[in-house]
Amino acid sequence: MDFTFAPHGDLKQLDWFFAGLRDVMIQRGHRLVDDPDQASLVINPFTRDDPKVFRRRGQAVFVVGITELAAGEKSVDQAIPEGYPLLVRSLANLLIGVTEPGDSAPDAHFITPEQGHYRVNGTADRGRFFEKVYERVEPLATSRLVIDNVFEPDLPEELWHGDEITASIRRAGKKLDALNVLPTPFPIDEILSEKDRRHLKKLYGIGGLSYGNISARYDATRFWMSASGVDKSDLREVGRDILMVKDYDQERGAMILSVPPNLEPRRVSVDAIEHWMIYREHPSVGAILHTHAWMEGVPSTEFNYPCGTYELGQAVADIVRTQSDPARAVVGLKNHGLTITGESLDEIFDRIEGRLLQSVPMS
């Protein structure tokens, strides 16, 4: 994957960090390019007083914001309130907050919108330090987003207003909304100002919307799935709230959707690639639920790949394959939530009732 640095103006004091990250990424096989339009990963440095936004021109671009935190050792309780607002204001996928170089061994704090906080402790061994930093950046640096949609207006007329399966998705949407679980590893109301909360709601669609997604098989190759950024408690219109996924175009890295004609459709949920993999491999799977909750004793992915990436879908599909009954599997997405397969959405909700934990453990 190609990467680049956005201009960083007044952050000369962190040149040592930029150089170390650049060198370890090149050692790991990434190519440094000058043109941000050619990069899949953009490293965007900014001062904590001025969290500049890097404006993506393409959807499949990850942005890592880098800034300095106040000097001194930072606990989680200190780093999150300082760093999370900067993550939101800079529109980054990941924020790296570095303690000022006045500290003999600066730490690097990693904050994500959905997957919590990590820290790489400072050490005199800078080579080892940057290896550990890279381990946290690697899921972004090596992932392929599958969020493009190709809309083909060929949905059969008898399905324009849905069927029994879309009715089950509507029921499941109301149940998902009632779970009231959001990807909020931090107490947002305590950390963000009212202005920042409005900004976050606009960016990530949190305001009034339930998180997670739901899908149900239609036939051997197609499945219905909830759209991205919609109120799951009010899934009404086929082609906008619920979509028919019929294939994945590997060359274009896009999901192929069958929609009614004369309709401006929404994009399908970013997890469509993961669901597509599971349905294609396991004919016995009739439905899939993704929720930002947890269950004790479940197998989990080893890395927290970003949602909507081919790698996350593959990691989940690999675990489903190992289960004694893939049609009734529960897979943990590290630091994020659960993917649950079932015979139907009604069966899934019956099976997990009373077993979900609101808090996803961080590691």
N, C-alpha and C positions, 0 to 999 in steps of 0.2 A: 504494500500500500504506500502511495506517495503522501508525503506530509510537508507542511510549510509552517513558517512563523509569520504571524501578523506583526506589523511594526509595534515596537514597545516603548518608544519615546523615553520617558523619565524613569525607566526601571533598570538603569545600568547596574544597580547594586545586585541584581539577580542574574547578571550575565553568566556567572559561574553555574547557575542552575540550568539556564537555557543551553549552555555549551555541553553540560553533562548529559542532559536529556537528548540533545541532538546526536551526540556521539554514540550513546547506547542504542538509539533507534537505528542509526546507520549500521552499527555492528549487527543488529538483529535482522538486517536485510531490507529495511525501509529506505525509500529514496527521497532525498530532500529536493524539493522543487521550488522555484521562485514564484511561479504563478499560482495563486490560491485557487483559481478555477480548475487547475489540474490536480489538486490535492483532495484526498479523501478524508484527511485529518488535518485540521488547522489548530495550531497552538496559539492562543490569543492572550498575550500578557497585558496586564493593566494594573494601575495603582488602585489601592483599596478606596481611595477618595474619588476615583473616576473609572468605574467599571464599564469600559467601552464594549460595545457589541460588535461582533464580526457578523456581517450580513451574508448569510449563505445564499449562493446563487443556485445551488442544486440541493435537492432533498437529501441525497445520500451522502451528506457531509457531516462528520462529527467535529465538534469544537471543544477543546480543552482550554478553559480559562486558567491563567496562572497569575497569582498576586502574592503580595507579602502580607503576613499577619503581624500583629504587634509582637515585639520581642518577648522572650521568655517562654518557658515550657507551657504548652497548651494542653489542657485536658479536653475531653469531648465536650463538657459543659461550657468551655470557653470558646473552642474553635467553631462549633456549630452556630451559635448566635452571631459570631463575627463573619463567618464565611457563607452561610446559606443565603442571606440577602444579596451578596455579591454574585452568587451563582444565578439567582433569579434575574437580577438586573442585567447581567452580561449574556443571558440566553445561552449559557454553555451546557453541554451534556455532562461535563465533569469539571469541578473546580479543584485546583491544587493550590492550597494556601501554604506558603513557605514562611517559617519564622525568620526574622531578620538575621542577616549574616553576623550581626554582633554576637549572637549566640555561638558558642564554640562548635556546637554540632546541631545545626538547624534541622528541625523536623519538617516533614511534608505531610499536610493533612489533605485527605481526599473526601470531597462531598459531592453526592449525586442527588438528583431530584427524588429518586424513588428508592435507592438502595443503600442509604445510610452514610456513615462516616468511617473512614479508616485512617490510620496514621502509620507512616514509615518513620521510625525513630532515627534521628541523626547519628552519624558515626564518623570517626576519623577516616575510615576506609570509604572514600568517595566512590570508588568503583562498585563496591558492594551496595552502597546507598542507592546509586542510580539503577542498579539491577533490580532492586526492590521497587523503586519508583516505576520502572518499566513494567513490572509485573501487574501493577495497578492500571497502567495505561493500555496494556496489551489487548484487553477485550475490545476496546474502541479501535485500536490501531490495526486489528486483524479481522474485524467483522465486516460483513457485507449486508447493508440494509436492503430489505425487500419491502419497500413501501410504495413503489410505483404500481399503478393499476392500469390495465387495459380494459376498457369498457366495450363490450360487443352487444349491440342492441338486438339480441336474438333470443331473449327469454320467451318461452311459449306463452301465448296469450292467456291460457288457462291458469298461469301462475302470476299474472300481473298483480293480483290482489292477495297472493299468498295461498297457503294450503294448511293442512293439519300440522305440518312441521313448523311453519312460521308461527302458527298459533302457540305451539309449545315453546318457541323462543320468546314470544311475548310474555308468557307466564313466567318463564325462567328469568327474564329481565326484571320483572317486579320482585322476584325472590332475591336476585342478586343485589338490587337496590336496597332491599330491606336488611341485608347483611351489614350495610353501612361500614364497609371496609375500604379505605382509601390508601394509596401508596404514600403515606405520610410518616416516615421514620422519625420525624422531629415534631415537636409541638408548634405547628406553624403559627397559630394565633399569638403565641408568646414571642416568637422570633421575628416575624415580619410586621412591618408597619401596615396600616390599612391600605396605603398606596401600593406597597409591594404585594400585598395579598390580592388586590385587584389585578395587578400585573401577572401574577402567577396563575390566577384563574383564567385570564385571557390566553396565556401561553399554553397551558397544559390542560385546559378544559375541566378543571376541578369543580368550578362553581356549579352546584346543583346537579352534577352528573355523577352517577355511580361509576366506579372503576371496575376493570375486568372485562371479559368478553365471553360470549357463548356461541356455540355452533351446533348444528345437528345435520347428520347425513341425509342427503336426498336420494342418491343412488350410488352405484359403484364408483363413480368418479367425481360426483358433485356434492357440495354441501352448502347449506344456508349458514350465514354468519352475521353477527351484529356489526354495524358500521363503526368507524372510528369517531370518537368525540361526540357520541349521542347519549341522550338520557336513557339509560337501560330500563327505566321504569315506564317508558312511553315509546316503545318500539312499534311504529304504526305502518310506515309506508315501505313497500318492497322497492328496492333500488336506492333508497335513501337511508332508511333505518336498518333494514335487513337486506343482505345481498346474496346472490348465488355465486359461489366460487366454483369455477369449472376446471381450472388448470393453473400451472405455473410455467412461465416462459423463462427458462434458465438463461438463454442468451441475453434477454433484455432485463433479467432480474426483476420480473414483474408478475403480479397475480393477474390472471385472466378472469374477468367477471362477465356474467350473462345478465343483462339488465333490460327492462322494458324500453321500447323506443320512445322518443320525444320526452325524455326525462333527463335532468341533470343529476347524475348520481353522486353520492358521497363515496369516499374511499372506504374500503373494508378495513376492519381492525388490523393493526400492525402484526398481530400474531397469526395471520392467515397462513403464512408459510409453515409455521409449526403444525397447525391443524391439518394442513394439506399433507404433510409428511406422514402424520399418524393415520389419517384416514386411508391413504393409499397403501400403507403397509399392513394395516389391520382391518380387514373387512368386518370383523365383529364389533368394532367401535362404532356406536351409533350417535354419540354426542360427546362434546368436550366443554368443560367449564374452566375458565381461568379467573382466579380471585386472589386478591392481595391479603391473604390470611395464611395460616399455617396449621399443620397437624403434626402431632408427635410421632416420631419413629418412621418418617417417610424418607425414601432415598432422594438425594438431591444432586443437582448439577454441581460440578466442581468450580466453575467460573461464573461470574455474574455478567454474562454477555448482555448487551443492550437488547431491549424488546424490539421486535421487528427485524432481527438479524437472522441470516441463514444459520449461523453457528449456534444460536440459542435454540432454534428449532431442531437442529440436528442433535444437540446435547439432550434435549427432552425426549426426542424420538428414540435415541439410543437407550435411555433408561426404560421407557415403555416396553421396548423389545425384550428386556430382561425379566419382566414381571411374569409371574405364573399365569395371570389372566390379564392380558393387555386391555381387555374391554372394561376392566374395573381397576385401573391403575390410578395411583396418586403420586405425583412427582413434584418434588420441591424445586423451585427455581431459587438458587442461592441468593439470600438477602432480599428476596423479592416477593414470592408468593407460591401459588400452587397451580399445576395443570392437572385436571381430574377427568378421566375418561369414564364412559358409562354406556349402558344400553340406550338410554334416553336421558334428556335433561331432567325429567321428573324423577327418574331412578337415581340420578346423581344427587339431587337435593335431598331425597329421602335417605340416602346412604350417609351423607355427611352431616345430617342434622345433629346439632349438639356437640360436634367434634371439632369445629373450627376454633382456632386461637386467633384473636384479633391482632396480636403482635407477632411480626415475623422476626425470628432471631437473626442477629447480625454476627458475622464472623469475618 
